[in-house]
Amino acid sequence: MKKKKLSQKFSQNLLRQLSFKQDEVSQLPPQTMGPLTPIYKKAASRLKVNPWKILIPISLILALLVLKMTGLFSVKLVSVLQQAF
């Protein structure tokens, strides 16, 4: 009889604690990035679906820009780094 009361008391206490934690978590405000929040939400939703359609063209464009800005220096730097590792 005492064991049942203790287990009921324990489960009620546990439920109260879990309920408190759930309320605590549900009161967290959504993450915001200031004025960039709408852009972030659009980009994140597209990247979740198919990231390769966006990441490959962006990386190619960035690589070409770096090559254009630094000239052959970037090619020489990459060659030296490849030999070092």
C-alpha angles and dihedrals in degrees: 000000000000091000092056092050091048092049091047090049091048093049092048090050091048092049090050091051093047091048090051091050091048091052089047092053094044091056093063113115118238118265114264133185099197114243092352095064097099092047091048092050092051094046094045093050092050093045091051092057102044117349096175094066089062106028099052096053091043092051092048092050091048092048091051091048092051090048091049093047099044099029118200092345091084091051091051091046092052091048092052092047092050091053092048094055 
